[in-house]
Amino acid sequence: MIGSLRGKIAHVNLNRIIVDVQGVGYEVTVSLNSLSQIHLSNEISLFIYTCVRENSIELFGFTSVEERSMFELLIGVSGIGPKSGLAILSGLAVDDFREAVLANDIGRLTAAPGVGKKTGERIVLELRDKIRRSSPVGRENKSTTGHASILDDVVSSLISLGFKERNAEAAAKKALQKSGSECDLAAAIKLSLKELSS
């Protein structure tokens, strides 16, 4: 499997590019967000997702590892293939897509090409917990700061320990109310576990 490519851009055509790696041209399909950062003849590094099918091998390229990871999550959703996943990430930047899923913002998701209401609901249902768990500890997205960010991290940690989301969220909220704004993540998790065991 090809995990990454580094070379010069030899050709750009719509959302496909050819990357010249020491004389070998690799045709790579990219999202519009990645394409906007690509300039002809410039050297570029791309993170690659290799899609192997019975009759073809396709390369999908991303300028950030985060975008590739989000693409891999997306194509794991039933009914979404690589081309649909790429179209969605062409319509929404990675951070915007993450926020829309975590906020259950179906309207924002359906603004992406090829996403109807049912597909948007399925994306949220299948990806919300995965995105929450895969977000780095301490990440603050554009819509959350401070207390709300710690709450999300605590809930994610409790879910990964096997607790149900509803119980985890209730316990985390109680723990953070009791501890105040100075509580760090480790302490908040401990207090939440106490709430769950009481």
ZAMARGU-4260 file (C-alpha; in steps of 0.2 Angstrom, whole numbers, plus 5000, padded with zeros to 4 digits):
<rodrens>
0) 5000/5000/5000 | 5006/5018/4996 | 5005/5028/5012 | 5012/5045/5005 | 5020/5053/4990
5) 5032/5067/4988 | 5036/5074/4971 | 5032/5088/4959 | 5015/5092/4952 | 5016/5087/4933
10) 4998/5090/4929 | 4982/5096/4936 | 4964/5092/4929 | 4949/5096/4939 | 4951/5086/4956
15) 4965/5074/4949 | 4983/5078/4948 | 4999/5068/4943 | 5013/5068/4955 | 5030/5065/4947
20) 5040/5055/4959 | 5058/5053/4952 | 5051/5050/4934 | 5036/5040/4939 | 5019/5049/4937
25) 5006/5044/4950 | 4988/5049/4946 | 4980/5055/4962 | 4962/5061/4966 | 4961/5075/4979
30) 4948/5085/4988 | 4945/5103/4983 | 4952/5108/4999 | 4968/5100/4996 | 4968/5105/4978
35) 4967/5124/4983 | 4985/5121/4991 | 4992/5114/4976 | 5002/5123/4963 | 5009/5117/4946
40) 5027/5112/4946 | 5029/5114/4965 | 5035/5100/4975 | 5021/5093/4987 | 5019/5079/5000
45) 5003/5070/5000 | 4996/5057/5013 | 4988/5044/5002 | 4973/5032/5004 | 4975/5017/4992
50) 4959/5010/4986 | 4961/4993/4979 | 4946/4985/4969 | 4944/4970/4958 | 4948/4980/4942
55) 4957/4995/4948 | 4969/5004/4960 | 4965/5022/4965 | 4975/5034/4975 | 4967/5047/4985
60) 4978/5061/4991 | 4977/5073/5006 | 4988/5088/5011 | 4985/5084/5030 | 4985/5067/5039
65) 4969/5074/5048 | 4960/5075/5032 | 4965/5057/5027 | 4959/5051/5044 | 4942/5059/5042
70) 4941/5052/5024 | 4944/5035/5031 | 4931/5037/5044 | 4918/5043/5031 | 4920/5029/5019
75) 4917/5017/5034 | 4899/5024/5035 | 4887/5012/5026 | 4883/5019/5009 | 4897/5031/5007
80) 4911/5026/4995 | 4928/5035/4992 | 4921/5047/4979 | 4906/5052/4990 | 4918/5054/5005
85) 4930/5065/4994 | 4915/5076/4988 | 4909/5078/5006 | 4927/5084/5011 | 4927/5095/4996
90) 4912/5104/5002 | 4917/5105/5021 | 4934/5108/5028 | 4939/5095/5041 | 4936/5106/5056
95) 4919/5111/5050 | 4914/5093/5046 | 4920/5088/5064 | 4910/5102/5072 | 4894/5098/5061
100) 4895/5080/5066 | 4898/5084/5085 | 4884/5097/5085 | 4872/5085/5076 | 4870/5099/5063
105) 4862/5090/5049 | 4858/5106/5039 | 4877/5110/5038 | 4881/5092/5032 | 4867/5092/5019
110) 4875/5107/5011 | 4890/5096/5006 | 4887/5088/4988 | 4879/5072/4988 | 4873/5072/5006
115) 4854/5071/5009 | 4845/5071/5025 | 4846/5052/5028 | 4864/5052/5024 | 4868/5066/5035
120) 4858/5058/5050 | 4868/5041/5046 | 4885/5051/5046 | 4881/5058/5063 | 4874/5042/5070
125) 4889/5032/5065 | 4903/5045/5067 | 4899/5056/5082 | 4907/5044/5095 | 4922/5039/5084
130) 4926/5058/5080 | 4924/5062/5098 | 4936/5048/5103 | 4948/5051/5090 | 4950/5070/5094
135) 4966/5074/5103 | 4965/5077/5121 | 4963/5096/5124 | 4957/5100/5107 | 4946/5115/5107
140) 4935/5117/5091 | 4928/5133/5085 | 4912/5131/5095 | 4918/5126/5112 | 4930/5133/5124
145) 4936/5129/5142 | 4923/5120/5152 | 4914/5113/5137 | 4930/5107/5129 | 4934/5097/5145
150) 4917/5091/5146 | 4918/5083/5129 | 4935/5075/5133 | 4929/5068/5149 | 4913/5061/5141
155) 4924/5053/5127 | 4936/5045/5140 | 4921/5038/5149 | 4913/5031/5133 | 4930/5023/5129
160) 4930/5014/5146 | 4913/5007/5141 | 4900/5018/5149 | 4885/5023/5140 | 4885/5041/5132
165) 4870/5047/5142 | 4877/5041/5159 | 4894/5047/5155 | 4888/5065/5150 | 4877/5066/5166
170) 4891/5061/5177 | 4904/5072/5169 | 4892/5087/5171 | 4890/5084/5189 | 4908/5082/5192
175) 4913/5098/5183 | 4899/5108/5192 | 4906/5102/5209 | 4924/5105/5205 | 4923/5122/5196
180) 4933/5129/5182 | 4950/5125/5189 | 4948/5106/5187 | 4960/5098/5174 | 4955/5083/5163
185) 4963/5069/5174 | 4954/5076/5190 | 4938/5078/5181 | 4938/5060/5175 | 4942/5053/5192
190) 4927/5064/5199 | 4916/5057/5185 | 4920/5039/5189 | 4915/5043/5207 | 4899/5050/5201
195) 4896/5034/5191 | 4900/5022/5205 | 4889/5031/5218
</rodrens>
